[in-house]
Amino acid sequence: MQRFTMPKGKLRETIRANIVAFLDQLPEDKEWRVEIYQAKRARSIQQCRYLNGIAYKLLSDATGYERDDISEYMCGAYWGWRDKLKPGKVVARVPIRTTTTDEHGKRSVLSKIEFAEFVAYVQRFGAKHGVYIPEPE
C-alpha cells in the first residue's frame, strides 16, 4: 500500500507528479483501487490522555462507574444511540459512533477539532452534574 498526502502550498505539484509517476508504474495486468479522501489531523495523544486521565477519571471518581461505561455513555449522549443485536438475541443500546469508529463501525478517528468539541461536551456534562473538569493545559 502506498499513501500520499497532498499538502497546501509549493510542494503540491511535486507530490502530484510523484502520484502520477507511481500510478504509471503499476502493472497493467492487475486491477488497482485508488481512494481519495480529505486529510484531517487526528486527535493528539495529549488530547486522549486528557479525556481518559482527567475528564473520565473525575467522572468515574464522582459516580463510581468504570471508565469504559462512562466513555460509552458520553459517546451515546453526544452522538445518539442505536440498538444492536448481541449473542443470545439480546438487544443492547450502543452509541451510534465513538471517538474512533463511525456509525458503520469502521475506524474513523476524530480530528483534533472534532475531539476538542467532544471534550467540551464532556466538560459541560460534568458541570451540569456537579463535577468540575478543568480545562486542558
Stockholm file with secondary structure:
# STOCKHOLM 1.0

chainA/1-137         MQRFTMPKGKLRETIRANIVAFLDQLPEDKEWRVEIYQAKRARSIQQCRYLNGIAYKLLSDATGYERDDISEYMCGAYWGWRDKLKPGKVVARVPIRTTTTDEHGKRSVLSKIEFAEFVAYVQRFGAKHGVYIPEPE
#=GR chainA/1-137 SS CCCCCCCSSTTHHHHHHHHHHHHHTSCTTSCCCCCCCCCCCBCCHHHHHHIIIIIHHHHHHHHCCCHHHHHHHHHHHHHCEEEEEETTTEEEEEESCCSSBCTTSCBCCCBHHHHHHHHHHHHHHHHHTTCCCCCCC
#=GC SS_cons         CCCCCCCSSTTHHHHHHHHHHHHHTSCTTSCCCCCCCCCCCBCCHHHHHHIIIIIHHHHHHHHCCCHHHHHHHHHHHHHCEEEEEETTTEEEEEESCCSSBCTTSCBCCCBHHHHHHHHHHHHHHHHHTTCCCCCCC
//
